Amino acid sequence: MPDTPSPSLDLTLDVLRAAAEETRLRILALLTEGELSVSDLTDILGQSQPRISRHLKLLVEAGLVERHREGAWAFFRLTDRGVALRIIRPTLESLDRSDPQLLEDRTRLEAVRAQRSQAAQAFFSRLAPDWDRIRSLHAPEAVVEAAVLDALGPARIRNLVDLGTGTGRMVQLLAPRASRTVGLDASHAMLSVARANLEKAGLRGIELRQGDIYAPPFPRNTFDLVVIHQVLHYLDDPARAIREAARLVAPGGRILVVDFAPHNLEFLREAQAHRRLGFAPAQVAGWLDEAGLDCTLNREIAPPRTGDEQLTVSLWLGQDRRVVTDWPLSEPDREVA
């Protein structure tokens, strides 16, 4: 992969002009802590939304910040491509973290994160009774997660996407192994929960995006690992979701599917909106095969108890059949406006 070109004089001047203003420099410093919404920034900086929006517009135009939509909300993060941030990053890294203004900004940032965490806890308090009942029917999540890590092996992951990320647990589990991690979910509420969980875990640089699992907003050949964890049973057309996941997989990449084995717990259709009551090993393996992947692993994790109400968790690992080359993986399209 070619080296990143050096910035031109004009670009350097544009970047320095964009950053050389107190509020915009404070915004950049805050974004080193993770992506934030316009509302977050207005609360932290104590300025009006139009004023913050104007500052963000200049930072986006300078190539320092990226903007992405999440329903009616807009989130901003430091860019991870191009050369603009390379110009200003040494300045951001050298800022005195004990500066009174920056210290106050970080204190307010922590207050915003605490509010998000409380909202997430309230959300799950309403769901807890049903979720606790379901958890009691299958193997402990720690056992399932250990099986996931074992299935993937120790190799470093370059680009990872978790489709239907929900609470962000798979992202939280796998991000330390990945150079780049993206979580996609259709629900703004769930993304808010995932964002709070990731902040609580101290994980930075993870991208959370709102989107449809049937039409994920990424180019083909983008990711070397696609995760679909406990999502297929909610879908009318799980085979279509597998095909879309396969479109995202780079040559030689993998798809990890985690879901339930076939069961007869009809109450899950109404209590948890499950569309499908589990999947047979050959069913998911067949979908992977039709999408151009070999099913290299299928493992079942037995429930902790016997009886009529129990759920077996199944793992499938699909490997893309195409030959791996040294071509760079494509970069996902990002909305910049």
C-alpha positions as CSV (number, residue, x, y, z in Angstrom):
1,M,0.0,0.0,0.0
2,P,1.5,3.4,-1.0
3,D,2.5,5.8,1.7
4,T,0.2,8.7,2.5
5,P,1.2,11.7,0.4
6,S,2.6,14.8,2.1
7,P,0.2,17.6,2.5
8,S,0.4,20.6,0.1
9,L,1.1,24.1,1.3
10,D,-2.5,25.1,0.5
11,L,-4.0,22.2,2.4
12,T,-1.7,22.9,5.3
13,L,-2.8,26.5,5.5
14,D,-6.5,25.5,5.2
15,V,-6.2,23.0,8.0
16,L,-4.3,25.4,10.3
17,R,-6.9,28.1,9.7
18,A,-9.7,25.7,10.5
19,A,-8.1,24.6,13.7
20,A,-6.7,28.0,14.9
21,E,-9.8,29.1,16.8
22,E,-10.5,28.4,20.4
23,T,-13.9,26.6,20.1
24,R,-12.8,24.5,17.1
25,L,-9.6,23.5,18.8
26,R,-11.7,22.5,21.9
27,I,-14.0,20.5,19.6
28,L,-11.0,18.7,18.1
29,A,-9.7,17.9,21.6
30,L,-13.0,16.5,22.6
31,L,-13.3,14.4,19.5
32,T,-10.0,12.7,20.4
33,E,-12.1,11.0,23.2
34,G,-14.6,9.6,20.6
35,E,-17.5,10.6,18.4
36,L,-20.0,13.1,19.7
37,S,-23.3,14.6,18.6
38,V,-24.1,18.2,18.0
39,S,-26.2,18.1,21.2
40,D,-23.3,16.6,23.2
41,L,-21.1,19.4,22.0
42,T,-23.6,22.2,22.8
43,D,-24.0,20.8,26.3
44,I,-20.2,20.5,26.9
45,L,-19.2,23.8,25.4
46,G,-22.2,25.8,26.5
47,Q,-22.8,27.3,23.1
48,S,-25.8,27.4,20.8
49,Q,-26.5,24.7,18.3
50,P,-26.2,27.0,15.3
51,R,-22.8,28.2,16.4
52,I,-21.5,24.7,17.1
53,S,-22.9,23.6,13.7
54,R,-21.0,26.4,11.9
55,H,-17.7,25.4,13.6
56,L,-18.3,21.7,12.7
57,K,-19.0,22.6,9.1
58,L,-15.6,24.3,8.8
59,L,-13.9,21.4,10.4
60,V,-15.6,19.0,8.0
61,E,-14.7,21.1,5.0
62,A,-11.1,21.2,6.1
63,G,-11.1,17.3,6.2
64,L,-10.4,17.1,9.9
65,V,-13.8,15.8,11.0
66,E,-16.4,13.4,9.5
67,R,-20.2,13.6,9.9
68,H,-22.6,10.7,9.8
69,R,-26.4,10.5,10.2
70,E,-28.2,8.4,12.8
71,G,-31.8,9.0,12.2
72,A,-32.5,12.7,13.0
73,W,-29.2,13.0,14.8
74,A,-25.8,13.8,13.4
75,F,-22.5,12.5,15.0
76,F,-19.0,13.7,14.4
77,R,-15.6,12.0,14.7
78,L,-12.0,12.8,13.8
79,T,-11.3,11.6,10.3
80,D,-9.2,8.5,9.9
81,R,-8.3,9.0,6.2
82,G,-6.5,11.6,4.2
83,V,-3.7,13.8,5.4
84,A,-5.5,16.7,7.0
85,L,-5.5,15.2,10.5
86,R,-1.8,14.3,10.2
87,I,-1.1,18.1,10.1
88,I,-2.9,18.9,13.4
89,R,-2.6,15.6,15.4
90,P,0.8,16.6,16.9
91,T,-0.8,19.7,18.2
92,L,-3.7,17.8,19.7
93,E,-1.4,15.3,21.3
94,S,0.8,18.0,22.8
95,L,-2.1,20.0,24.5
96,D,-1.7,20.4,28.2
97,R,-4.4,18.1,29.6
98,S,-4.3,20.1,32.9
99,D,-5.3,23.3,31.2
100,P,-8.3,24.6,33.1
101,Q,-10.5,25.0,30.0
102,L,-9.7,21.6,28.6
103,L,-10.1,20.1,32.1
104,E,-13.6,21.6,32.4
105,D,-14.5,20.3,28.9
106,R,-13.5,16.8,29.9
107,T,-15.4,17.0,33.1
108,R,-18.6,18.0,31.2
109,L,-17.9,15.2,28.7
110,E,-17.9,12.7,31.5
111,A,-21.2,14.2,32.7
112,V,-22.7,13.7,29.3
113,R,-21.4,10.1,29.2
114,A,-22.9,9.5,32.6
115,Q,-26.3,10.7,31.4
116,R,-26.0,8.3,28.4
117,S,-25.1,5.4,30.8
118,Q,-28.1,6.1,33.0
119,A,-30.4,6.2,30.0
120,A,-29.0,2.9,28.8
121,Q,-29.6,1.4,32.2
122,A,-33.2,2.6,32.3
123,F,-33.8,1.1,28.8
124,F,-32.5,-2.3,29.9
125,S,-34.4,-2.2,33.3
126,R,-37.6,-2.2,31.3
127,L,-36.4,-5.2,29.3
128,A,-34.7,-7.1,32.0
129,P,-37.4,-9.5,33.0
130,D,-37.8,-11.0,29.5
131,W,-34.0,-10.9,28.8
132,D,-33.2,-12.6,32.1
133,R,-35.6,-15.4,31.3
134,I,-34.0,-16.0,27.9
135,R,-30.5,-15.9,29.3
136,S,-31.4,-18.6,31.8
137,L,-32.4,-20.9,28.9
138,H,-29.0,-21.0,27.2
139,A,-25.3,-21.3,28.0
140,P,-23.8,-18.3,29.9
141,E,-22.7,-15.5,27.7
142,A,-19.1,-15.9,28.9
143,V,-19.1,-19.4,27.6
144,V,-20.4,-18.3,24.2
145,E,-18.0,-15.5,23.9
146,A,-15.1,-17.8,24.7
147,A,-16.3,-20.0,21.9
148,V,-16.4,-17.0,19.6
149,L,-12.8,-16.1,20.4
150,D,-11.7,-19.7,20.0
151,A,-13.4,-20.0,16.6
152,L,-11.8,-16.8,15.2
153,G,-8.3,-17.7,16.5
154,P,-5.5,-15.3,17.5
155,A,-4.9,-13.7,14.2
156,R,-5.2,-9.9,14.0
157,I,-8.4,-8.6,12.3
158,R,-7.9,-5.7,9.9
159,N,-11.4,-4.5,9.3
160,L,-14.4,-5.8,11.3
161,V,-18.1,-5.0,11.1
162,D,-20.8,-6.3,13.4
163,L,-24.2,-6.3,11.7
164,G,-27.1,-5.8,14.1
165,T,-24.7,-4.8,16.8
166,G,-27.4,-4.2,19.4
167,T,-25.8,-3.4,22.8
168,G,-22.3,-3.5,21.1
169,R,-21.2,-6.5,23.0
170,M,-19.5,-8.3,20.1
171,V,-17.8,-5.0,19.2
172,Q,-16.6,-4.7,22.7
173,L,-15.3,-8.2,22.7
174,L,-13.5,-8.1,19.3
175,A,-12.4,-4.5,19.0
176,P,-9.1,-5.2,20.9
177,R,-8.2,-7.6,18.1
178,A,-9.1,-5.4,15.2
179,S,-7.4,-2.4,13.6
180,R,-10.8,-1.0,12.6
181,T,-14.2,-1.8,14.1
182,V,-17.7,-0.8,12.9
183,G,-21.0,-1.6,14.5
184,L,-24.2,-1.3,12.4
185,D,-27.8,-1.3,13.8
186,A,-31.2,-0.1,12.5
187,S,-32.2,1.2,15.9
188,H,-31.1,4.5,17.2
189,A,-32.1,3.5,20.7
190,M,-29.8,0.4,20.6
191,L,-26.9,2.4,19.1
192,S,-27.3,4.8,22.1
193,V,-27.0,1.8,24.4
194,A,-24.0,0.5,22.5
195,R,-22.3,3.9,22.6
196,A,-22.8,4.1,26.4
197,N,-21.4,0.6,26.9
198,L,-18.3,1.3,24.7
199,E,-17.6,4.5,26.6
200,K,-18.0,2.7,29.9
201,A,-15.5,0.1,28.7
202,G,-13.0,2.8,27.7
203,L,-13.0,1.8,24.0
204,R,-12.2,4.6,21.5
205,G,-12.2,4.9,17.7
206,I,-15.1,2.5,17.2
207,E,-17.6,3.6,14.5
208,L,-21.3,3.1,15.2
209,R,-23.6,3.5,12.2
210,Q,-27.3,3.3,11.7
211,G,-28.4,1.2,8.7
212,D,-30.3,-1.7,7.3
213,I,-28.8,-5.2,7.5
214,Y,-30.4,-5.9,4.1
215,A,-28.6,-2.9,2.6
216,P,-25.5,-2.1,4.7
217,P,-24.0,1.2,3.6
218,F,-20.5,-0.1,2.7
219,P,-18.8,-1.1,-0.6
220,R,-18.1,-4.7,-1.4
221,N,-14.8,-6.3,-0.3
222,T,-14.5,-3.9,2.7
223,F,-14.2,-6.2,5.7
224,D,-12.1,-9.3,6.5
225,L,-14.6,-10.3,9.2
226,V,-18.4,-9.8,9.3
227,V,-20.2,-10.8,12.5
228,I,-23.9,-11.6,12.7
229,H,-24.6,-12.3,16.4
230,Q,-28.1,-13.3,17.5
231,V,-29.7,-11.4,14.7
232,L,-30.9,-13.9,12.1
233,H,-33.9,-15.1,14.2
234,Y,-35.4,-11.6,14.0
235,L,-35.4,-11.5,10.2
236,D,-38.0,-12.4,7.6
237,D,-35.2,-13.3,5.1
238,P,-32.1,-14.4,6.9
239,A,-30.6,-15.8,3.7
240,R,-30.7,-12.3,2.2
241,A,-28.8,-11.0,5.2
242,I,-26.1,-13.6,4.6
243,R,-25.8,-12.6,1.0
244,E,-25.4,-9.0,1.9
245,A,-22.8,-9.9,4.5
246,A,-20.9,-11.9,1.8
247,R,-20.9,-8.8,-0.4
248,L,-19.0,-7.0,2.3
249,V,-16.4,-9.7,2.8
250,A,-12.9,-9.2,1.2
251,P,-11.3,-12.1,-0.7
252,G,-10.4,-14.8,1.9
253,G,-12.4,-13.0,4.6
254,R,-14.9,-14.6,7.0
255,I,-18.4,-14.4,8.3
256,L,-19.2,-15.5,11.8
257,V,-22.8,-16.3,12.6
258,V,-24.1,-16.9,16.1
259,D,-27.7,-17.9,16.7
260,F,-30.0,-20.6,18.2
261,A,-30.3,-24.1,17.1
262,P,-33.9,-25.2,16.2
263,H,-36.3,-25.1,19.2
264,N,-40.0,-25.0,19.9
265,L,-40.3,-22.1,22.3
266,E,-43.2,-20.3,20.7
267,F,-43.4,-17.7,23.4
268,L,-40.3,-16.0,21.9
269,R,-42.3,-14.9,18.9
270,E,-44.5,-12.6,21.0
271,A,-42.3,-11.9,23.9
272,Q,-39.1,-11.1,21.9
273,A,-40.4,-10.7,18.3
274,H,-38.4,-13.8,17.1
275,R,-39.4,-14.5,13.5
276,R,-37.5,-17.8,13.3
277,L,-37.3,-20.5,16.0
278,G,-33.6,-21.3,15.4
279,F,-31.7,-22.8,12.5
280,A,-30.4,-26.2,11.6
281,P,-26.6,-26.5,11.0
282,A,-27.1,-27.4,7.3
283,Q,-29.5,-24.4,6.8
284,V,-27.0,-21.7,7.6
285,A,-24.1,-23.7,6.0
286,G,-26.2,-23.8,2.8
287,W,-26.8,-20.1,2.8
288,L,-23.0,-19.5,3.3
289,D,-22.3,-21.9,0.4
290,E,-24.8,-20.1,-1.9
291,A,-23.1,-16.8,-1.0
292,G,-19.6,-18.1,-2.0
293,L,-18.2,-19.2,1.4
294,D,-17.2,-22.5,2.8
295,C,-18.6,-23.4,6.2
296,T,-15.3,-24.3,8.0
297,L,-16.8,-24.6,11.5
298,N,-20.2,-25.4,13.1
299,R,-20.3,-25.8,16.8
300,E,-23.2,-26.2,19.2
301,I,-23.1,-25.0,22.9
302,A,-25.5,-27.0,25.0
303,P,-27.8,-25.2,27.5
304,P,-26.9,-25.4,31.2
305,R,-30.0,-27.5,32.1
306,T,-32.4,-30.1,30.7
307,G,-36.1,-29.7,30.3
308,D,-38.7,-28.4,27.8
309,E,-37.5,-24.8,27.9
310,Q,-33.9,-24.7,26.7
311,L,-31.9,-23.1,23.9
312,T,-28.8,-24.4,22.2
313,V,-26.5,-21.8,20.8
314,S,-24.9,-22.5,17.4
315,L,-21.8,-21.0,15.8
316,W,-21.0,-21.0,12.1
317,L,-17.8,-19.7,10.5
318,G,-17.8,-19.1,6.7
319,Q,-14.6,-18.6,4.7
320,D,-14.6,-16.7,1.4
321,R,-13.4,-18.9,-1.4
322,R,-11.7,-16.2,-3.4
323,V,-7.9,-16.1,-3.5
324,V,-6.3,-13.6,-1.1
325,T,-4.2,-11.0,-2.9
326,D,-2.2,-8.0,-1.7
327,W,-4.8,-5.6,-2.9
328,P,-5.8,-3.1,-0.2
329,L,-9.3,-3.4,1.2
330,S,-11.7,-0.8,0.0
331,E,-12.6,2.1,2.3
332,P,-16.3,2.4,3.3
333,D,-18.1,5.4,2.0
334,R,-18.7,8.0,4.6
335,E,-21.1,10.8,4.5
336,V,-19.3,14.2,4.6
337,A,-21.5,17.2,4.4
